[in-house]
């Protein structure tokens, strides 16, 4: 049952969020951001229009503050695919590819 699964997911995400909120270091802020993306992905995977729209809204906020945060861009592409908006999803994936090219270091 989807509602039972979502309740469990929300409980786990809340637990993770609380665990990272009590720690005030930059590395934990990154984990909090990741937990927010996980929450958005959980909404996307329900494939219900209202949930997908809410997830896109949340991911848009994350993207506004973190233009190069790849997990948010990937989740946005997933949401757009669920909405059957492949051209916009493709643009998000191209953006990820461009970020990967910028960060590529052949000497590594």
RODO-2510 file (C-alpha; in nm, 4 decimals, decimal comma):
residues 108
     n   res          X          Y          Z
     1     x     0,0000     0,0000     0,0000
     2     x     0,1473     0,3310    -0,1124
     3     x     0,0266     0,5332     0,1854
     4     x     0,1864     0,2910     0,4316
     5     x     0,5130     0,2986     0,2363
     6     x     0,5107     0,6786     0,2218
     7     x     0,4469     0,7001     0,5956
     8     x     0,7463     0,4749     0,6594
     9     x     0,9643     0,6726     0,4187
    10     x     0,8636     1,0013     0,5811
    11     x     0,9413     0,8631     0,9272
    12     x     1,2859     0,7499     0,8136
    13     x     1,3586     1,0800     0,6403
    14     x     1,2515     1,2722     0,9486
    15     x     1,4785     1,0571     1,1639
    16     x     1,7721     1,1195     0,9306
    17     x     1,6971     1,4898     0,9172
    18     x     1,6908     1,5157     1,2960
    19     x     2,0171     1,3242     1,3243
    20     x     2,1934     1,5650     1,0901
    21     x     2,0263     1,8808     1,2216
    22     x     2,1865     1,8425     1,5642
    23     x     2,5313     1,8523     1,4097
    24     x     2,6385     2,1936     1,2936
    25     x     2,9179     2,1303     1,0481
    26     x     2,9313     2,1889     0,6747
    27     x     2,9598     1,8194     0,5969
    28     x     2,6315     1,7525     0,7781
    29     x     2,4569     2,0337     0,5887
    30     x     2,5383     1,8465     0,2693
    31     x     2,3762     1,5358     0,4136
    32     x     2,0668     1,7352     0,5082
    33     x     2,0441     1,8501     0,1485
    34     x     2,0716     1,4890     0,0342
    35     x     1,7883     1,3898     0,2712
    36     x     1,5697     1,6604     0,1144
    37     x     1,6403     1,5155    -0,2304
    38     x     1,5533     1,1672    -0,1015
    39     x     1,2204     1,3057     0,0204
    40     x     1,1520     1,4571    -0,3197
    41     x     1,2393     1,1290    -0,4901
    42     x     0,9984     0,9438    -0,2635
    43     x     0,7243     1,1809    -0,3796
    44     x     0,8237     1,1294    -0,7429
    45     x     0,8087     0,7524    -0,7176
    46     x     0,4430     0,7643    -0,6139
    47     x     0,3778     0,8886    -0,9707
    48     x     0,0849     1,0959    -0,8453
    49     x     0,0643     1,4329    -1,0178
    50     x     0,0316     1,6373    -0,6963
    51     x     0,3296     1,4611    -0,5398
    52     x     0,5458     1,4979    -0,8493
    53     x     0,4594     1,8683    -0,8677
    54     x     0,5460     1,9100    -0,4975
    55     x     0,8761     1,7292    -0,5535
    56     x     0,9627     1,9521    -0,8492
    57     x     0,8866     2,2571    -0,6390
    58     x     1,1123     2,1346    -0,3578
    59     x     1,3885     2,0444    -0,6031
    60     x     1,3546     2,3858    -0,7679
    61     x     1,4203     2,5502    -0,4314
    62     x     1,7248     2,3313    -0,3765
    63     x     1,8503     2,4071    -0,7271
    64     x     1,8039     2,7815    -0,6764
    65     x     2,0443     2,7726    -0,3823
    66     x     2,2806     2,5092    -0,5238
    67     x     2,3132     2,5443    -0,9009
    68     x     2,5638     2,2598    -0,9305
    69     x     2,4023     2,0034    -0,6997
    70     x     2,3834     1,6988    -0,9245
    71     x     2,1499     1,4820    -0,7092
    72     x     1,8830     1,7535    -0,7303
    73     x     1,9254     1,7851    -1,1064
    74     x     1,8968     1,4093    -1,1499
    75     x     1,5833     1,3954    -0,9343
    76     x     1,4355     1,6809    -1,1397
    77     x     1,5022     1,4806    -1,4573
    78     x     1,3297     1,1798    -1,3012
    79     x     1,0265     1,3909    -1,2100
    80     x     1,0077     1,5357    -1,5594
    81     x     1,0188     1,1871    -1,7102
    82     x     0,7310     1,0806    -1,4839
    83     x     0,5427     1,3873    -1,6099
    84     x     0,6203     1,2713    -1,9652
    85     x     0,8200     1,5872    -2,0336
    86     x     1,1228     1,4257    -2,1956
    87     x     1,2678     1,7420    -2,3583
    88     x     1,2989     1,9189    -2,0225
    89     x     1,4343     1,6010    -1,8617
    90     x     1,6937     1,5787    -2,1372
    91     x     1,7979     1,9385    -2,0661
    92     x     1,8543     1,8525    -1,6995
    93     x     2,0633     1,5509    -1,8000
    94     x     2,2664     1,7673    -2,0403
    95     x     2,3273     2,0097    -1,7555
    96     x     2,4598     1,7212    -1,5445
    97     x     2,6875     1,6129    -1,8318
    98     x     2,8210     1,9691    -1,8649
    99     x     2,8937     1,9834    -1,4916
   100     x     3,0722     1,6493    -1,5164
   101     x     3,2866     1,7794    -1,8026
   102     x     3,3801     2,0891    -1,6008
   103     x     3,4779     1,8772    -1,3018
   104     x     3,6704     1,6146    -1,5002
   105     x     4,0388     1,6010    -1,4242
   106     x     4,2348     1,3689    -1,6573
   107     x     4,5384     1,3834    -1,4252
   108     x     4,3480     1,2343    -1,1336
***
